[in-house]
Structures are given as structure tokens and as C-alpha cells.
């Protein structure tokens, strides 16, 4: 698989090519052509396909979901950036008392069904146009920031999602 092109294109693969799908690790995974499968084999392949994650950004508590998509699954050097993003998100939620849920997924999990095609397409487009990098912070289903995630980004996302007042002090 060619490595030229955008980061997320390489990360999430360029789509099906000659029966193969790229992965974030640069490995080509062979995907069986469903037209060649017998009916019982097709059922086995379909049953192993990951179910897409629910795209409802509101949590059971009535607040938005704060999602961090990490990149250290395939690039161990990204771990400090992932840890900083995770810490920023958790700290801001705890310090502000915002009614939000926190979730993290790896880019690999996102590629394998934890993110919808629409979200993957949006991330790829933002990478091409804006240079978006992992980790990525999403709040309420909206991309807020990528790369070096700071507490200010998390707070901005919570304000945009309506979970925090613009002038709400920390701890309230």
C-alpha cells in the first residue's frame, strides 16, 4: 500500500483495493470477496463484523459525549500526546462538574467499526484541509481539536455542546 497521501488516509486505509483494506499499521488485511463466498461462509464473515457504535452524542446523564481518538495503538511515540489528551478531558469534566460522559477509542478501533463512515469521512476531510492529527477530541459528535489537546479545547467543546456556561467557574 502506498504511504503517500494524508495521514488519516494512511491511517484508515484508502478503501478496498484488489480485495485488501489498509490498516493504520500499514498492514494489508485481506477481506474476502463476498461474491466468492458460499452462503454459510458469508454468514460467518458477517457475524464477525464489528457493530457500528451508536452515534448519539448525548449521554444517559443528558450531557454530551467527550471522545478522544488515540493514535498510540500504531505509533507508540504518540503515547505522551494521547495521555495528555486523556488527562485534559478527564480533568476538565471532573473540575467543572459538566454533565458529560468520557470515552476513548483507538484509531484502529475507529477504523474497525467504532466510528461511523460519516465520522471517518469527516476526519479524513479535516486532515486533508486542516492538517488534523491524532489524538482527536470530539465533543457532542463535533471535532474540536487534534494533535496537542489542551484543557482549553475540552472546555471550548463543552461550551459549544451546551454542557458548560461560557463563564462557569471551575468546580461548579
ZINORBEL-V60159 format. One record per helix or strand. SS is the DSSP state (a for helix, b for strand). FROM is the first residue (numbers start at 1). TO is the last residue. Records with the same first field share a line. If there is no record, write none. Layout:
SS = FROM-TO + FROM-TO
//
This chain:
a = 7-12 + 34-36 + 39-48 + 76-96 + 107-114 + 117-130 + 151-160
b = 17-17 + 20-22 + 28-30 + 58-58 + 64-70 + 101-106 + 136-139 + 142-146
//
